[in-house]
Amino acid sequence: MSTILTHFKTLTQLPHCSQDATKLLAFLVDFAKDRGYRTLVDDAGNILLSKGTPTLCLQAHYDMVCMGKAPQIETYEEEGWLYAKNASLGADNGMAIAMMMQLMDEGREIECLLTSDEEIGLIGANAVAFDLQSRFMLNLDSEEEGEVYIGCAGGVDIVASKQDSYRKAEGVCYEVAVKGLMGGHSGVDIDKGIESAIKVLGEYLVTHHITQLASLYAGERRNAIASNAVAIVYSQEVLTSQGEVTVRRLLERPLILSEGHRVIEMIANFKQGVHAYNHTMEIPEVSINLAIITTDEQGGISVESSARAMSAEGLAHLSDETVAFFESYGLEVSLEDKYPAWRPDISAFTHLVSEEMQEVFGSSRLKAIHAGLECGVIAQKYPQITFASIGPTIRYPHSTREAVKLDSVERTFSVVERIIKRLG
């Protein structure tokens, strides 16, 4: 365990935010070459490492969601958990990479498929075209110990925009802000009652009958529940701070958007969160997250949201519904970075993984996850490979509260070792 943790801490000191992970890519290639592994890198930045004639491919992504001070990461331990000070930790999916590094230190005959830019739309996975040797693939991107994932949600980013104009305002100018909410993953945390800063701000503005909007900067990442939202508005009545909303009077008098009132109304009416629940799998079936809204000095308005569903039909219905919603407010809409659901699949391989999980953790459950795993994309490309997904317990990924349970890492690694031994 100490060696895995040492490897992980090394990774935290190499910047690897999505779209900015070239230093980590070079480090991992050199690390593998030094240990006698064959290395291939494709145009998308995906990495394939292999030795011998492997039957098992371990798969993870090497980019991370950078929140707070990240990529400046200072780790600390508390009561058996590892955290980062005022930053996302990158245990998603860095701890999986650290496990692979440990296996390469041991010279195991395995393949390791490390994909790029997973956190911004499975970009690397969509471009993978390596000639994989393995019959089985174990994804290490799940986040709950003792569970074997056999299915995941599909998703699509729904992006809307419009061009507005500016006009003069009336009343007193205020900055209205919601800052530092806990945030969370827009898939696995969407049913946990985590407040969206965008929705909290919108509710305040509607409650106080605000119709004059000068600017809005809200949200951080498409796949994260918004932690921060700041609006510049005008009001005929005195505004004061309330709960999580802080208000500050401003002396400057910027122009307001001619249709700013419709933006505020849109935020209030957006159906954030879970739209349907899958009681069999005990996860959301359909959900959507209003992730980012920004305005610019030319009157441009941009809205980004992330939709997820456990079936193609559910995703199509939610997409159509959301497109119609945005169009009703005069926005032009496009769909980006769509990825398929991975339909739950029980096989001899998933049983084998579950048996080893049972041996190490004392229990095991076959589950699906309401988030995009790369298994869904890669399985379409390699129908001859059988898939399963496991991982150590990680809490609040994509936020500054991200934490990984250290003994869970050790035991999950033990499961991986046992699977490798079983498959020969």
N, C-alpha and C positions, 0 to 999 in steps of 0.2 A: 504493500500500500504506500509506503513512504516514497518508493521510487516513482510510482504513478503520480503522486502528489507533487513530487519534484519536477517531473516532466510537465505537469499542468501549470505549475508556477512559471516555468520557463516560457510556456506558450503565452501566458498573460502579459509578458514583457515584450511580445512581438505584436505590433498593431495588426489586427485582422478584422476590422469592421467590414461589412459588406461593401464590395467594390473597391476595397483598399487593403487587400490581403496578400500583396505580392511578396512582402518580406517573409511572411509565414510560409507561403508556397515554396520559396527558395530554401528556407530552413528545413522543411519536411523532406524535400527531394534530397538534399545533402545528407540529412540524418539517415534516410533509407539507403542511399548509395554506400555510405560508410559501413553499413551492416550487411552489404552484399545483396541488396534487393534490386531487382529490375525496376526501372522507373520510366513512366511515360506521362507526359503532360500534353493535353490537347489545347486547342485555341480558346476554349472557354475557361481554361485554368483548372480543369479537373485533373486529378492526379491518380494514377494507378501504380501501386507498388505490389510486387509479387516475388515469391521465392519458391523453388521446387515445382511440384505439380499439385497445387492446392485444390481441395474440394469445397472449401468455405471462403467466401468473400465477406470481409467486414466492411461496413459502409457507414460513413458519417460525412457531415459537411464541416468545412474548416473556417467559414466566416461566422461572425457573431453580430448580434444587435448591440450597438454601442449607445448606452444611455448614461446620463450624468457625465462624470469625468472620463468615462471610457473613450479612447483606448488607454488612457492612463489608469492602470489598475493596481491598486494596493490591496492585497488580500489579508484577511484575518480570520481566525477560528474562534468559534463561540459555541460551547455546549455541543460539540460534535458536528457542527456545520461550518462550512467555509463560505465567507462573504467577501465582497469588495467594498471598500469605503467610498460611499457616494457614487457608485458606478455599477453598471451591469457587470457580471462576473465572467460571462463567457463559458460557463460550465456546459451550456447548450451551444455548441456540441464539443467544446474543447476537452472535456473529460473523456469523451470517447477517443479523441485523438491521442490523449495521454496513455490510454490503455493500449492502443495500437503500437505506440512507441515502446511500451514495455514488452509487448510480444515480439517486436522486431529486435529488441535487446536480447531476447531469448532465442532468436533465430528461427521462429516458427514458420512452417511452410503454409503460408496463407496469402490471399490477395487482400489488399486494402484499397478500397475505392473512396477517395476523398473528393467531394464535390464542392464547387464554388457557388457563392451567392445564393445559397438556399433561402436565406432570410428575406430576400427581396423578390421572391417569386420562383424558386426552384430553377433558377436560370441554368446552373451547371448541370443539374440532372436532366433537363430537357435537351442538352447538347451531347450527353454521353454517347459514345459510339465505340468504346474499346472492345477488343476481342477477349471477353472474360472467359476464364477457364473453369471457374467453380460451378458446381451444381446447386449450391445453396448460398443464400445471402442473408447475413444477419445485420440488420440496421441497428445502430446503437444510439438512436436519437429519441427514444422514449424516456419518460421522466418519472416513472413510478416503479420502485423495486417490487419484485415478486409478481410482476405482471408481464405477460407475453402479448404483444399487440399483433393482430392479424388483419387489421383493416384501418383505414383512415378516411378523413373527410377530403372531398375535392373542394376547390375554391377558385375564386376569380376576383381580381381587383376591379372595382367599378369606379371610373374616374369621370368627373363632370366639370364643365367649365362654362363661363360666359364672359362677355365683355360688357361692362357697365360704364356709366359716365358719372361725373361728379357735379355736385351743386352746393350752394351755400347752406349752412345749418342755422338752426335757431336753438336758443337755450344755453345751458352750461355744458362744457366739455368735460368728460370723465374717462379715466382708464378703469375698466372693470376687468379683474383678473381672477383666475382660479389657478393656483400653482402648487406643485408638489404633491398631487394626489398619488396614491400608491401605484397606479398603472398595472399592467399585466399583459399576458398573452391574449390576443384577440380570439383565439380558438379555445384552448384548454381552460382559460380563466373566464370566459364570457358568461358562464352561469354561476359565478361565485359572488355576485352582488357588488362587484367593484365599480365604483362610480366613474363615469367618463367626464373629464373636465369640460369637454365640449357641451355635453348635455346639461351639466350643472350651470355653466355659463348661460346657455340658451334659456333655461328655465328662469333664471334671475332676470334676464332681459325682458322676457315675455311678461313675467309677473309684474314688472315695473313699467310696463307699457312703452318700452324703448322701441322706437322705429327709425331713429337716425344713427346709422352705422358708418363710421369713417374708415375703420380698418379692423381686420381680424387675423390673428395668427394663433392657430390652435392645433395641437397634436404633434406627434414626433415621428412615428413610423406607421406604415400601413398595417403591420401585423401587431400593433400594440394599442391597448386601450389608452386613450389620451390622458396624460398626467397634467398638462398645462394648456391654458387657453387665455388669451388676452385680447380684449376688444377696446377700441376707442369709440365712444358714443356721445350723443348729446341727449340731455333730458331737460324738460321744462320744470321738473320737480327735483328736489334735493335727493341725491343717491347716497347711501351709506353702506359700509361693509356689513355683510350678513353671512354667518356660518363660514363656509369655505370660500366665499367670494369677498375679495378685498377691493375697495373703491378708493380712487385718488383723483381729486379735482385737478384739471390741467388748465394752464393759462393760454396755451396755443389754441388756434381755431382752424383745424384742418377742414377741408371740404368733406362732404359725406357722399356715399354712393346713392345714386338715384333710386336703386331698388334694394337698398340695404335692409329695408323692412322685410322683404321677401326672404332674404338669407336667414334672418332671425327666425321667421316663421318656419322655414324649412328645417332648421336645427330642432326646433321644438316638436315638429311633427314627425321627424325621422324615428323609425321604430328600431331603436338600438337594442341589441342583445339577442336572446334566444327566441326564435319564432316557432320552433317545434322541438319536442324532446323525444329521444329514443329510449323508452323505458326498458327495452330488452337489453340493450348494451349499457344503459345507465349513463348516457352522455347526450348532449344536445344533438338533435337531428339536423336542424337548420338554424343558422345565426348570421348576424351581420354586425359589423363594427364601423361606426363613423370615425375615421381615423385622423384625417387632416383637413383643415380648411384654411386657406390663406387668401389674402387680397394683395394686389400690388398697386404701385403708384399710378399706373395707367388705367385703373378701373377693372383689371382682370380679377375674376373670382375663380378659385380652383377648389374642388372638393374630391377627396379620395376616401374610398371605403373598401372594406374587405368582406366578401361574402363566402360562406362555407356551408357545405351540405354533405351528408353521408351517401347521397346518390346523385347520379347525373340528372335525374328528373327533378329532384329537389333543388339542385343548383340552378337549373334552367328556369324554374318557376320563380325563385328568389331574384335571379338576375333580371328577368322580364319585369317583375314588380318594382324593383329598384330603379331600373332605367325609366320606367313610366313615371315614377315618383319625381326623379330629378328633372325629367322633361317638363313636368307640370309646373316647374318653377323657372322654366325658360332656359335651362342649361343644355348644352350639347354633351352627349354621353358616349363613352367608349369602354370596352372591356379589355383588360390587360392581364397578362401573366396567368392565364387559366391553367389549372392542373387537375388531373383526374382523381376521383375517389379510388381507393383501394378496397375493393369489396372483401369483407371478411372471408378468409380461406383457411379451413382447418385441414392440415396435411400430416403425413408421418413426421416431417421436419418440425412442424409447430408442436407436435406431441413430444418429440425428443427434447426440444427447448424447454417445454413446460415441465417435463420430468426432471431435468437438471435444475430448473428453478425451484422445484419442490424440494429437491435434495438440499439445496443451499439455504433457502429462505423458510422452508417448512410449509410453504403454501405457494400456489400459483393459480393465476386466473388468465383465461384467454379473453382479450378485450380489444375494442377498437378505440380510436382517439379522434376527438373533434379538432383535428389540426392536420396540416398537410405534411405527410411523411414522403420522403423521396421514393419509397417503395412503390407508390402508386404510379409514378412516372416511369421508373426504371423497369417495373414489371411489364409494362407495355412494350418496352424495347427488347426484353429478354424473357420471352414466355417459357423458355426451357429451364429457368431458374426458379427455385422455390424460396419464398421469403418469410421472415419473421422479424420482429423488432423488440428490443429490450433496452433498458438503460437504468442508471442509478436514479435515486429520488432527487429531483430538482424542484425547488419552489420558486414561483414568481419569475420565470424567465422573461426576458425582454424588459426588465425593470431594474431599478437600483436596489431592489430588495432581493434580487436573485440569490439563491443559496443552494448548495449541494450538500447532501448528507454523506459524510466521509466514510462511515462504515458501510454504507450502501454501495459506494464505489468499489470498495474492497470485495464485497460479496458478489457484486455484479461481474467483476473481473473473474472471480472464481467460476461463475456460471459459464463465462466465455471460454475459459480454459477447459472446462469439462466438456463443452460442446465440441471444441476442436479435437479433444482426445476421442470422443465417441465417433466422430466422422473419419478419424484416421488420417 
